[in-house]
């Protein structure tokens, strides 16, 4: 089947298995950690601040990580990143076990995890170019999940051989920035990615608030909401895999972003838990369609010798939008309300996509 064609490549199968296992652990931790932050602070601002600190290093260090991915062994860089993330998860698990965790512990560990991801992310994206006790258990399992990733990385046959001679890191960084800046389509895709995460990811950040304050439920309802969003993402990812490289990928991404914005608005207005769960399924589907399609286009456009730097710039836009959007949305939610903030974000998200559709910047014709 075309959907699983990539699995005919041995290294893809190995890397996919490791990444999938780690993602399960990471999302377990994210759900538990968000609820823990809300339980400790009862504040939407701290939810946004934690998300901000998780992703801030992406803005600060991803460009350097991209240069490193192009001039060093990408697998070794990934291994170092996984070791650090495993250590931070294990530390949080220990703090929960001894019941001494405080908000500053969580914020600090979130930042350190982000530092590791800022160097591991460009290497990962360019390695294979084609293609309470309950909370404590979540943190511990996430820590263990990195062992699977480390093991699968060691099993990969793929080798990235850096250039024999390299210039100064600053010069290589300038070359990467210049390449993207003079490639109009890459600029458009990068801006689109930034808008998607800046305006769209507040939905996931605010889910604990909706569970506790809108639906008057507990952690189990929050986990159900996340599960519906995750299920939609899986279906979206499988759909993209089935489609492969298809015509008008850019147009599809823009249309799905308009749909995503509309779904966010409907979720913010809903007060029915079953309807909200269904809407979250479709938001997960739409977001994954946008994310996978745009990321695939960037990878296909970037040449191999520049891919690490191009992907690091893209990651700054895509993942850098998350912390800034979460921080701003969390701050605004303390003055108005989380549903109102989501409505505004959904409208703006749809308008950005509509602007790309009406003004030819190369994206819609890809």
Secondary structure, DSSP 8 states (H G I E B T S, - for coil): -GGGGGGGSHHHHHHHHHHHHHHHHHHHHHHHHHHHHHHHH--HHHHHHHHHHHHHHHHHHHHHHHHHHHHS-HHHHHHHHHHHHHHHHHHHHHHHHTT---HHHHHHHHHHHHHHHHHHHHHHHHHS----HHHHHHHHHHHHHHHHHHHHHHH--------SS---HHHHHHHHHHHHHT-HHHHHHHHHHHHHHHHHTHHHHTHHHIIIIIS---HHHHHHHHHHHHHHHHHHHHHHHHH-S-TTHHHHHHHHHHHHHHHHHHHHH---HHHHHHHHHHHHHHHHHHHHHHHHHHHHHS-GGGHHHHHHHHHHHHHHHHHHHHHHHHHHHHHS-HHHHHHHHHHHHHHHHHHHHHS--SGGG-
